[in-house]
Amino acid sequence: MNSEVEAGASSLASRLPLGMRARASLESLGELTRMTGQVFSRAVRPPYGWSALIYHTESLGVRSLPIALLTATFAGLVISLQFGYFLARFGVQYTVGRVVVLTLFRELAPVLTALTVGARIGSGMAAELGAMSVTEQVDAIRALGADPLRKLVVPRVQACLLVMPVLTVFADVVGLCAGALVVRLQYGITLELFFQGALDAVLMNDFISGVVKGAVFGLIIGLVGCFKGLTVQGGTEGVGGATTQTVAITSVTVCLADFFITKLTLFF
Amino acid sequence: MPPARRYAPSSFEFRRPTPGEQLIRFENLVKAFGAKHIYDDVNLDVRAGETMVVMGGSGVGKSVLLKCLIGLMRPDSGRILFEGHDVTNFSEEQFIQVRRHVAMVFQGAALFDSLSVGENVAYPLREHFPELSREELRRRVAEKLELVDLPGIEAMMPADLSGGMKKRVGLARAIATDPEVILWDEPTTGLDPVTTQTINEMINSMKVRLGCTSIVVTHDMVSAFTVGDRMAMLANRHIVAVGTPEEMRRSTVPEVRAFLDARRLELGARGMP
């Protein structure tokens, strides 16, 4: 867009009173909802951008693996230490594997992965697409006869949808192993006892619940990151703002979604 | 995001007009961004085969005019006619057909950072002609780069190019599909005088070699008088004057006079005639 005109409109928007800002936020939500519909309709219709999907799956997923695994390792270590300590008070420290596996699979692995990896890839997408928007590359895509949603948004959202559940499963396994090791060293509970307890306690539903959460969180991260990037206004300053907003919005939305998905999955 | 639009009743079919025939018409255009009104009632005709220069100060909405023509922005009211078709309410899908015939060279070139020069130039060809073979793509890319005097740089990345080279690669990309109309958004802004002259010559040579119509948006008066067959002055939310370069030089319209006088003062301050 015309940068000076847009900058003027953007600075005007920041001076709007609270009521009008609330209205602008609602309009933004409406735009995001509409974009979500457009992304879904394009995702199911050919042509499919397989190479772009593979590229983004690699760049968003594989490169996020270290941070996801590091987070899962420390989450497994800490909750195992905590539960081991408190369960010992009641003389049932041998049940620590059961408690840890449920906490990890149902809650900590999907949520912590979404918060850490989500911040990384959500803000990255917002920055990349934001920079493309302010340098008119998104306009250029349209001017050259292509569809920015199909070219830029669909493969990123699909990649997020794919990688987040996979990262969640990795986080489940690594977190559990880290927990088993620390209770072996700290409380002398054998690995066999820990994993046997874990296997006895966990149901397929617990595992699936975490994976479903990962997929929903991935969808949220992908959509919010792309939306904030494509709607950047006000030049490079706007790009900075969009990345910050992406992290804030995805974090809050992930927590909200977590509550409602938990509520839903507890019925099944 | 492109707003949802209703489909116009007819699909778009381009018929190459004869030179001098009216090709583009902006009719009673109104556009605002929030409380800021850009156009109140803008009217402008562009004829086939001519180079129309749209002049005006910063922020008057010169680029918006170009973007409205290819549907990157939508006017609030008024009509845009392209080759007799009312494209104002075209859907995004229909505008893709228009963009096959109307190419835009962006102010900052807007090359895709992640793609090489060759891939950038091939981009519109892949979109509009998916049936082209790899060999044919390569041949057309080389031909267009040759046309902008940058042969053999297909493998370079945009980050490795100078400002003038980026502009020329942007032009090669724009003309890849052999468009009938080229829109130039501030083609010489930020360039040194020698590169500016190269770009001006390129605008003129495109007219001769490709026979295309150009709309050039600029506030560079030297460039405007070098390339323009006709000129229009956008000020105070209207087109305040339209004419040939000679008519504009003699114009008594205050906004035109102010622009010309400011340019004369600038050249005088630099000790130039």
HADDOCK unambig.tbl for C-alpha pairs under 7 A between the chains (distance, minus, plus):
assign (segid A and resid 2 and name CA) (segid B and resid 63 and name CA) 6.40 0.50 0.50
assign (segid A and resid 2 and name CA) (segid B and resid 64 and name CA) 6.45 0.50 0.50
assign (segid A and resid 4 and name CA) (segid B and resid 59 and name CA) 5.66 0.50 0.50
assign (segid A and resid 5 and name CA) (segid B and resid 59 and name CA) 5.97 0.50 0.50
assign (segid A and resid 9 and name CA) (segid B and resid 33 and name CA) 6.24 0.50 0.50
assign (segid A and resid 9 and name CA) (segid B and resid 34 and name CA) 6.33 0.50 0.50
assign (segid A and resid 135 and name CA) (segid B and resid 108 and name CA) 6.99 0.50 0.50
assign (segid A and resid 135 and name CA) (segid B and resid 110 and name CA) 5.98 0.50 0.50
assign (segid A and resid 136 and name CA) (segid B and resid 110 and name CA) 5.50 0.50 0.50
assign (segid A and resid 137 and name CA) (segid B and resid 110 and name CA) 4.88 0.50 0.50
assign (segid A and resid 137 and name CA) (segid B and resid 111 and name CA) 6.59 0.50 0.50
assign (segid A and resid 137 and name CA) (segid B and resid 112 and name CA) 6.31 0.50 0.50
assign (segid A and resid 139 and name CA) (segid B and resid 72 and name CA) 6.67 0.50 0.50
assign (segid A and resid 140 and name CA) (segid B and resid 110 and name CA) 6.38 0.50 0.50
assign (segid A and resid 143 and name CA) (segid B and resid 99 and name CA) 6.04 0.50 0.50
assign (segid A and resid 143 and name CA) (segid B and resid 103 and name CA) 6.93 0.50 0.50
assign (segid A and resid 143 and name CA) (segid B and resid 104 and name CA) 6.80 0.50 0.50
assign (segid A and resid 144 and name CA) (segid B and resid 99 and name CA) 6.58 0.50 0.50
assign (segid A and resid 144 and name CA) (segid B and resid 124 and name CA) 5.12 0.50 0.50
assign (segid A and resid 145 and name CA) (segid B and resid 96 and name CA) 4.90 0.50 0.50
assign (segid A and resid 145 and name CA) (segid B and resid 99 and name CA) 5.98 0.50 0.50
assign (segid A and resid 145 and name CA) (segid B and resid 100 and name CA) 6.76 0.50 0.50
assign (segid A and resid 145 and name CA) (segid B and resid 124 and name CA) 6.60 0.50 0.50
assign (segid A and resid 145 and name CA) (segid B and resid 127 and name CA) 6.27 0.50 0.50
assign (segid A and resid 145 and name CA) (segid B and resid 128 and name CA) 6.91 0.50 0.50
assign (segid A and resid 146 and name CA) (segid B and resid 127 and name CA) 6.22 0.50 0.50
